[in-house]
Amino acid sequence: MDESVSSVLIVGAGPVGAVCALALQQQGVTSHILEAQPEDARADTRTLALSHGSRLILDRLGVWQKLEEVTPITRIHISQRGALGVARLSAEEVDVPALGYVLPYATLTAALKRALADADIAVDYGMAVARIESDATCATLHTTEGRAFTTPMAVVADGGRSESAPVPKYERDYDQMAVVCEVQTELPHANQAFERFTPEGPAALLPKGDRYALVWTASNTDAQRITALTDDEFLAALYRHFGGRQGRFLQASPRKTFPLKLAYTGSEAADRVVRIGNAAQTLHPVAGQGFNIGLRDAWELASLCGDTAPEQIGSAAMLAAYARGRRLDVLGGVGFTDFLVRVFSNDIVPLRHARGLGLLALEVFPPLKAFVARRMIFGARG
Ligand SMILES: Cc1cc2nc3c(=O)[nH]c(=O)nc-3n(C[C@H](O)[C@H](O)[C@H](O)COP(=O)(O)OP(=O)(O)OC[C@H]3O[C@@H](n4cnc5c(N)ncnc54)[C@H](O)[C@@H]3O)c2cc1C
């Protein structure tokens, strides 16, 4: 069966696809989402760190006000293990209510799902797109069940994990994994996050409810070893790794791991097809850039559609303008993240000193501090 629709078709109702649909509606552009998972699927337990800029996007869509279980980060403490140099960022210094917010992925996706239903945006759950064909006039999405939908513009927001995902233009496997879980510390978090760089990789503690969400980066072998430790062994190992700034680690939830890589595919896919969010770029979680860049992709694409004559939506000229407009922010995030991982994840002595000086400069030079904080909050703008 072939169905021709005049609306934009979005592949994936994850946070990026859902935000894109809601933002398009605010621009007066109708869209329709095809989502592989069934409507009642339970989202996984991952934790998201949202920047203040992402909060503003969700605010404008009326979703932020309905979110529960959000923990603000008002201070960030950055340090490196075994060397000098500490930098502290605070929300007051950059004049924002919080530097970021921590919340469960499941909370955000559930709120977005409700917002899509309230806005009467069509979502076909349990419908996976197997492949997309396109030419200069339209794109046709073929589902695994043999249905086909034709649209003037297909937006791929499938997280980049579909079998049909193209080979990235640039890829780096860090040979690292993130070990994630929740931990309770002796001292309350007081809304302070920690980013600690170690030669084995960065480790972050993000305030979440009355606990911390831990993202502990380690080599693939170490990550498997860490995950297999008993709770007591794990808490002791974390204390040795992280230090005692929050006192002892008292409790940990079950550990999970996920592989870390950089994959930059870009938004340019084919005629009438654009990729956004993790489908366009997957980043290492250090500095929490990837997800926030994805939300900005969705917002900027919708804004551009609002500024484009309806018959030009999805045209080569519009998609090229979108790619041009996103390049600085996306490549800035890719470069910044990759730089942090590679410069901080080693024990080369001159680099260790240079890093200490860098952190010191960040601590004592307010314009640099404001620049880094705004970069993390709003991304790079042209
Ligand atoms: C295991 C894991 C842990 C992570 N942990 C963190 C973290 O701690 N902090 C953080 O900031 N970020 C984390 N991230 C990254 C973060 O989850 C992503 O940045 C974010 O989810 C990207 O949103 P998205 O909407 O682009 O993709 P996704 O959230 O992946 O959503 C994609 C959607 O598309 C659907 N879909 C996929 N294929 C198809 C298809 N063929 N047809 C139709 N629908 C399809 C999926 O079912 C899904 O609903 C993690 C990522 C992973 C994989």
The ligand as an SDF file (V2000), in Angstrom:
LIG
                    3D

 53 58  0  0  0  0  0  0  0  0999 V2000
   22.7220    3.2120   26.2300 C   0  0  0  0  0  0  0  0  0  0  0  0
   22.7610    4.6990   26.1160 C   0  0  0  0  0  0  0  0  0  0  0  0
   22.9750    5.4830   27.2760 C   0  0  0  0  0  0  0  0  0  0  0  0
   23.0150    6.8670   27.1730 C   0  0  0  0  0  0  0  0  0  0  0  0
   23.2390    7.5990   28.3180 N   0  0  0  0  0  0  0  0  0  0  0  0
   23.2460    8.9450   28.2410 C   0  0  0  0  0  0  0  0  0  0  0  0
   23.4770    9.7440   29.4010 C   0  0  0  0  0  0  0  0  0  0  0  0
   23.7430    9.2280   30.5060 O   0  0  0  0  0  0  0  0  0  0  0  0
   23.4180   11.0950   29.2800 N   0  0  0  0  0  0  0  0  0  0  0  0
   23.1410   11.7050   28.0810 C   0  0  0  0  0  0  0  0  0  0  0  0
   23.0550   12.9450   28.0000 O   0  0  0  0  0  0  0  0  0  0  0  0
   22.9600   10.9680   26.9620 N   0  0  0  0  0  0  0  0  0  0  0  0
   23.0170    9.6150   27.0320 C   0  0  0  0  0  0  0  0  0  0  0  0
   22.8550    8.8780   25.8990 N   0  0  0  0  0  0  0  0  0  0  0  0
   22.6030    9.5790   24.6460 C   0  0  0  0  0  0  0  0  0  0  0  0
   21.1540   10.0050   24.5800 C   0  0  0  0  0  0  0  0  0  0  0  0
   20.3350    8.9190   24.9360 O   0  0  0  0  0  0  0  0  0  0  0  0
   20.8870   10.4730   23.1620 C   0  0  0  0  0  0  0  0  0  0  0  0
   21.6490   11.6570   22.9560 O   0  0  0  0  0  0  0  0  0  0  0  0
   19.4150   10.7810   22.9240 C   0  0  0  0  0  0  0  0  0  0  0  0
   18.5790    9.7360   23.3370 O   0  0  0  0  0  0  0  0  0  0  0  0
   19.2390   11.0630   21.4480 C   0  0  0  0  0  0  0  0  0  0  0  0
   17.8850   11.2420   21.1590 O   0  0  0  0  0  0  0  0  0  0  0  0
   17.2970   10.8040   19.7540 P   0  0  0  0  0  0  0  0  0  0  0  0
   15.8530   11.1640   19.8190 O   0  0  0  0  0  0  0  0  0  0  0  0
   18.1600   11.3540   18.6760 O   0  0  0  0  0  0  0  0  0  0  0  0
   17.4950    9.2240   19.6900 O   0  0  0  0  0  0  0  0  0  0  0  0
   16.8370    8.0860   20.5920 P   0  0  0  0  0  0  0  0  0  0  0  0
   16.5930    8.5530   21.9790 O   0  0  0  0  0  0  0  0  0  0  0  0
   17.7020    6.8850   20.3940 O   0  0  0  0  0  0  0  0  0  0  0  0
   15.4180    7.8360   19.9270 O   0  0  0  0  0  0  0  0  0  0  0  0
   15.2980    7.2300   18.6420 C   0  0  0  0  0  0  0  0  0  0  0  0
   13.8770    6.7240   18.4660 C   0  0  0  0  0  0  0  0  0  0  0  0
   13.7420    6.2170   17.1370 O   0  0  0  0  0  0  0  0  0  0  0  0
   13.1030    4.9450   17.1760 C   0  0  0  0  0  0  0  0  0  0  0  0
   13.5690    4.1830   16.0260 N   0  0  0  0  0  0  0  0  0  0  0  0
   14.7850    3.5920   15.8400 C   0  0  0  0  0  0  0  0  0  0  0  0
   14.8470    2.9930   14.6470 N   0  0  0  0  0  0  0  0  0  0  0  0
   13.6480    3.2030   14.0400 C   0  0  0  0  0  0  0  0  0  0  0  0
   13.1020    2.8120   12.7840 C   0  0  0  0  0  0  0  0  0  0  0  0
   13.8180    2.0980   11.9150 N   0  0  0  0  0  0  0  0  0  0  0  0
   11.8340    3.1780   12.4690 N   0  0  0  0  0  0  0  0  0  0  0  0
   11.0910    3.9240   13.3610 C   0  0  0  0  0  0  0  0  0  0  0  0
   11.5630    4.3000   14.5790 N   0  0  0  0  0  0  0  0  0  0  0  0
   12.8300    3.9530   14.9100 C   0  0  0  0  0  0  0  0  0  0  0  0
   13.5420    4.3520   18.5030 C   0  0  0  0  0  0  0  0  0  0  0  0
   12.6340    3.3530   18.9440 O   0  0  0  0  0  0  0  0  0  0  0  0
   13.5400    5.5870   19.4130 C   0  0  0  0  0  0  0  0  0  0  0  0
   12.2740    5.8210   19.9980 O   0  0  0  0  0  0  0  0  0  0  0  0
   22.8410    7.4900   25.9370 C   0  0  0  0  0  0  0  0  0  0  0  0
   22.6540    6.7300   24.7780 C   0  0  0  0  0  0  0  0  0  0  0  0
   22.6280    5.3490   24.8610 C   0  0  0  0  0  0  0  0  0  0  0  0
   22.4300    4.5490   23.5970 C   0  0  0  0  0  0  0  0  0  0  0  0
  1  2  1  0
  2  3  1  0
  2 52  2  0
  3  4  2  0
  4  5  1  0
  4 50  1  0
  5  6  2  0
  6  7  1  0
  6 13  1  0
  7  8  2  0
  7  9  1  0
  9 10  1  0
 10 11  2  0
 10 12  1  0
 12 13  2  0
 13 14  1  0
 14 15  1  0
 14 50  1  0
 15 16  1  0
 16 17  1  0
 16 18  1  0
 18 19  1  0
 18 20  1  0
 20 21  1  0
 20 22  1  0
 22 23  1  0
 23 24  1  0
 24 25  2  0
 24 26  1  0
 24 27  1  0
 27 28  1  0
 28 29  2  0
 28 30  1  0
 28 31  1  0
 31 32  1  0
 32 33  1  0
 33 34  1  0
 33 48  1  0
 34 35  1  0
 35 36  1  0
 35 46  1  0
 36 37  1  0
 36 45  1  0
 37 38  2  0
 38 39  1  0
 39 40  1  0
 39 45  2  0
 40 41  1  0
 40 42  2  0
 42 43  1  0
 43 44  2  0
 44 45  1  0
 46 47  1  0
 46 48  1  0
 48 49  1  0
 50 51  2  0
 51 52  1  0
 52 53  1  0
M  END
$$$$
